[in-house]
């Protein structure tokens, strides 16, 4: 009986020794393993790329030599010597006026000149006899000069009472016909030059592309009229003002290799190759936050904290953006996580 009691007492002591103390039930973190606070982000490098070299644009074939000849004086058209579609050469007579009125003006001026000459002779003789005054003789001399000028004007109008072509080309429109009244300066024909050296291509460029090209830059021209063929051209002129409400600026190209035949109004596809190339600073589009027009914010990392920078976006290039200002000296920008950042936030770089 005594032995059983002792065994029970020993077992109770063993259980008491194995039971944890109340103060041992609370666990503590090992030293040096405190939780790091911050926003996880990833960065991407800032890169420099050459701006895309080629400029693609549509163009229209036109003639550089165009003319709208007209009469110097008004009158009734007597004869026209060309019709639409006719080929004409420079200096060729195209139309004349009925000369009745114009010839009468010349004769009238001749009579006036003869009278002025007689008046001056008479007053000169009277002045020599001290009958006429010096002023009277001077007035007669002025009248003679005026009559001579009037005759020259009438003769000039008489010699220009016809229309001659100022260019070698083809009549594309006859605007006035025989028997119609033509006013001074009113076009009678519309003539377009069709010689090889007359053909040009006109294309409208947006201001950014216009600034990239120069006179002399090479272009490749493709036309639906000649499938599979490529023709070379060069920029011959650059406009210095916009032509219409579209806001585009025109460039003119001259063919270096001519197609077999051309007509005004034909549409071309032009591939321009600017000689000037510019370097662009680009970043991923994901790095841009708070975008407002061309202004946006990007973040960099300095001493474990986010630093905001205001940038100006030049243009978008697919999944990247070209930056005009704001990234001087910056090598990397935050991409993933940038939308959650504010200036000064603690960050954790998770690129690895």
C-alpha positions in Angstrom: 0.0 0.0 0.0 2.8 2.4 0.9 4.7 1.5 -2.3 1.6 2.4 -4.5 1.2 5.7 -2.8 4.9 6.6 -3.4 4.6 5.8 -7.1 1.5 8.0 -7.5 3.4 10.9 -5.8 6.4 10.5 -8.1 4.2 10.6 -11.2 2.4 13.7 -10.0 5.8 15.4 -9.5 6.9 14.5 -13.0 3.8 15.9 -14.6 4.2 19.1 -12.6 7.8 19.5 -13.9 6.8 19.0 -17.5 4.0 21.6 -17.5 5.0 25.0 -19.1 5.1 28.1 -16.9 2.6 30.8 -17.6 5.3 33.4 -18.5 6.8 30.9 -21.0 3.7 30.7 -23.2 4.4 34.1 -24.9 6.7 33.8 -28.0 9.0 36.6 -29.2 10.4 37.3 -32.6 14.1 36.5 -33.1 16.3 39.7 -33.0 17.0 41.3 -36.5 13.9 39.8 -38.3 11.6 42.9 -38.0 9.0 43.2 -40.9 10.2 45.8 -43.6 7.5 48.3 -44.6 7.2 49.7 -48.2 5.5 49.5 -51.6 7.0 46.9 -54.0 7.9 48.4 -57.3 9.9 47.6 -60.5 11.9 49.9 -62.6 12.9 50.1 -66.3 15.8 52.0 -67.9 15.5 55.3 -69.8 16.7 54.7 -73.4 17.7 56.8 -76.3 16.6 55.8 -79.8 16.9 57.4 -83.2 13.7 58.9 -84.5 12.0 56.9 -87.2 13.7 57.9 -90.5 10.9 57.5 -93.1 7.9 59.7 -93.5 4.9 58.2 -95.4 2.4 60.6 -97.1 0.1 60.8 -100.1 0.8 63.2 -102.9 -0.9 64.7 -106.0 0.7 65.1 -109.4 0.5 68.6 -110.8 2.2 70.8 -113.4 4.6 73.5 -112.3 4.0 75.5 -115.5 0.4 76.8 -115.5 -0.9 79.9 -117.3 -4.2 81.8 -117.7 -3.6 84.3 -120.6 -5.9 87.3 -120.9 -6.4 90.5 -122.9 -4.8 93.7 -121.7 -7.9 95.7 -122.7 -11.6 94.8 -122.7 -13.6 94.2 -125.8 -15.5 91.7 -128.0 -13.6 88.5 -128.9 -13.2 88.3 -132.7 -11.4 85.0 -133.1 -10.1 82.1 -130.9 -7.5 79.8 -132.4 -7.3 76.9 -130.0 -9.7 74.6 -128.2 -9.6 72.4 -125.2 -7.0 69.6 -125.5 -4.9 71.4 -128.1 -1.2 71.5 -127.7 0.2 75.0 -127.8 3.7 76.5 -127.8 5.0 79.5 -126.0 4.2 82.7 -127.9 1.5 81.1 -130.1 -1.5 83.4 -131.0 -4.6 82.2 -129.2 -7.3 84.9 -129.6 -7.9 88.4 -130.9 -10.4 91.2 -130.2 -12.6 93.2 -132.6 -10.4 96.2 -133.1 -12.9 98.9 -134.1 -13.0 100.6 -130.8 -9.3 100.2 -130.1 -8.2 101.4 -133.5 -10.4 104.5 -133.1 -8.7 105.3 -129.8 -5.3 105.2 -131.6 -6.5 107.5 -134.3 -8.1 109.9 -131.8 -4.8 110.0 -129.9 -2.9 110.7 -133.2 -5.2 113.6 -134.0 -4.8 115.0 -130.5 -1.0 114.9 -130.8 -1.1 116.7 -134.2 -3.3 119.5 -132.7 -1.0 119.8 -129.6 2.0 120.2 -131.9 0.3 123.0 -133.9 -0.7 124.8 -130.7 2.8 124.7 -129.5 4.2 126.1 -132.8 1.7 128.9 -132.8 2.2 129.9 -129.2 6.0 129.8 -129.7 5.8 132.3 -132.6 3.5 134.6 -130.6 5.9 134.4 -127.7 8.8 135.4 -130.0 6.7 138.5 -131.0 6.0 139.2 -127.3 2.3 138.6 -127.9 2.0 135.4 -125.8 3.4 135.0 -122.3 6.0 132.4 -121.2 3.3 130.6 -119.2 1.2 130.1 -122.3 4.1 128.7 -124.2 4.9 126.3 -121.3 1.3 125.2 -121.1 1.3 124.4 -124.8 4.5 122.4 -124.3 2.9 120.4 -121.5 -0.2 119.7 -123.6 2.1 118.3 -126.3 3.8 115.9 -123.9 0.4 114.8 -122.6 -0.8 114.0 -126.1 2.3 112.0 -126.8 1.7 109.9 -123.7 -1.9 109.3 -124.6 -0.9 108.1 -128.1 1.7 105.7 -126.5 -1.0 104.2 -124.2 -3.4 103.7 -127.2 -0.8 102.1 -129.3 0.3 99.8 -126.4 -3.3 98.7 -125.9 -3.6 98.1 -129.6 -0.6 95.9 -129.7 -1.8 93.8 -126.7 -5.4 93.3 -128.0 -4.5 89.6 -128.5 -3.8 86.6 -126.4 -0.6 84.6 -126.8 0.4 81.5 -124.8 3.1 82.2 -122.1 4.0 78.5 -121.8 4.4 75.4 -123.9 1.7 73.0 -122.9 -1.9 71.9 -123.4 -5.2 73.8 -123.2 -7.1 72.3 -120.4 -10.0 74.8 -120.4 -11.3 77.4 -122.8 -13.0 80.0 -120.6 -14.2 82.5 -123.3 -15.3 82.1 -126.9 -15.8 84.2 -130.0 -18.4 86.9 -129.6 -18.2 87.1 -125.9 -17.1 90.3 -124.1 -13.7 89.9 -122.3 -12.8 92.3 -119.5 -9.3 93.5 -118.9 -7.3 90.7 -117.3 -10.1 88.2 -117.7 -8.6 84.7 -118.6 -9.5 83.3 -122.0 -7.7 79.9 -121.6 -6.3 77.8 -118.9 -3.0 76.2 -120.1 -0.9 73.6 -118.3 2.6 72.7 -119.1 3.1 69.0 -119.9 6.8 68.8 -120.6 8.9 66.4 -118.6 10.5 69.2 -116.5 7.1 70.6 -115.6 5.7 67.7 -113.5 5.8 67.9 -109.8 4.3 66.1 -106.8 2.6 68.1 -104.0 2.2 66.6 -100.5 0.9 68.0 -97.3 2.9 67.2 -94.1 2.1 67.8 -90.4 4.4 70.3 -88.9 6.6 67.7 -87.1 7.3 65.8 -90.3 7.7 69.1 -92.2 10.5 70.2 -89.8 12.4 66.9 -90.3 12.7 67.1 -94.1 14.9 69.5 -96.2 15.1 70.5 -99.8 17.1 67.8 -101.6 15.9 64.9 -99.4 15.2 61.7 -101.4 11.8 60.1 -101.8 10.4 56.9 -103.3 7.2 57.3 -105.2 4.6 54.5 -105.9 1.6 55.0 -108.2 -1.4 52.8 -108.7 -1.2 53.5 -112.4 2.2 51.6 -112.5 1.9 48.7 -110.0 5.2 47.2 -108.9 7.3 50.2 -110.1 9.1 52.6 -107.9 10.1 56.1 -109.1 12.7 58.4 -107.4 12.0 62.0 -106.5 13.6 64.8 -104.5 12.1 67.6 -102.5 12.4 70.8 -104.5 10.4 73.3 -102.4 9.1 73.7 -98.9 6.1 75.9 -98.1 6.4 78.5 -95.4 2.7 78.8 -94.7 -0.3 76.5 -94.4 -2.4 76.1 -97.6 -5.8 75.5 -96.0 -7.7 74.7 -92.9 -6.1 71.3 -92.5 -3.0 73.0 -91.1 -0.6 70.9 -93.1 2.5 72.4 -94.8 3.1 71.6 -98.4 6.3 70.2 -99.9 7.0 69.9 -103.6 8.9 67.1 -105.1 10.6 66.8 -108.5 10.8 63.5 -110.3 14.3 62.1 -110.8 13.0 59.2 -112.8 9.8 59.8 -114.8 6.9 57.4 -115.3 6.0 56.6 -118.9 3.1 59.1 -118.8 1.6 61.5 -116.3 -1.6 63.4 -115.8 -2.4 66.2 -113.3 -4.4 64.8 -110.3 -2.9 61.4 -110.2 -2.4 60.1 -106.6 1.0 58.9 -105.4 2.3 57.2 -102.3 5.5 58.9 -101.1 8.2 57.5 -98.8 10.4 60.4 -97.7 13.8 59.7 -96.2 15.0 62.7 -94.2 18.7 63.2 -94.0 18.4 64.7 -90.5 18.0 62.2 -87.6 17.2 63.1 -84.0 17.7 61.2 -80.8 14.7 60.7 -78.6 14.6 59.8 -74.9 12.0 57.1 -74.3 10.4 55.3 -71.3 7.7 52.7 -71.0 4.2 54.1 -71.1 3.5 52.3 -67.8 5.8 54.8 -66.1 3.5 57.7 -66.8 1.0 58.7 -64.1 -1.3 61.7 -63.6 -1.1 62.5 -67.4 -2.8 65.7 -68.5 -2.3 66.5 -72.1 1.5 66.5 -72.7 2.3 66.8 -69.0 2.7 63.7 -66.8 4.5 62.5 -63.7 7.2 59.8 -63.4 8.9 58.3 -60.3 12.5 57.4 -59.6 14.0 55.9 -56.4 16.5 57.6 -54.2 17.6 56.2 -50.8 14.7 53.8 -50.7 12.0 56.5 -51.3 10.0 57.5 -54.3 10.9 60.8 -56.0 8.4 62.4 -58.4 9.4 64.3 -61.6 7.3 66.3 -64.0 7.9 65.5 -67.7 6.7 66.7 -71.1 5.6 63.9 -73.5 6.6 64.6 -77.1 4.7 61.7 -78.6 3.7 58.0 -78.1 5.7 55.3 -79.8 3.6 52.2 -79.2 4.3 50.9 -75.7 6.9 53.6 -75.1 6.7 57.4 -74.8 9.2 59.9 -76.2 9.9 62.5 -73.5 10.8 66.1 -74.5 11.8 67.5 -71.1 12.2 66.4 -67.5 14.5 63.3 -67.6 18.0 64.9 -67.6 20.4 62.7 -65.6 17.8 60.1 -64.9 18.7 56.5 -65.8 15.7 54.5 -64.5 12.0 55.1 -63.8 9.4 53.2 -61.8 7.0 51.2 -64.0 5.1 48.5 -62.0 3.6 50.1 -58.9 4.0 53.7 -60.0 0.3 54.4 -59.9 0.3 53.7 -56.1 3.1 56.1 -55.3 3.3 59.5 -53.8 6.4 61.7 -53.4 8.4 60.4 -50.5 6.8 57.0 -50.1 9.1 54.1 -49.0 9.6 51.6 -51.7 11.0 48.1 -52.1 12.7 47.4 -55.4 11.6 44.0 -56.7 13.4 43.9 -60.0 15.3 40.6 -59.1 
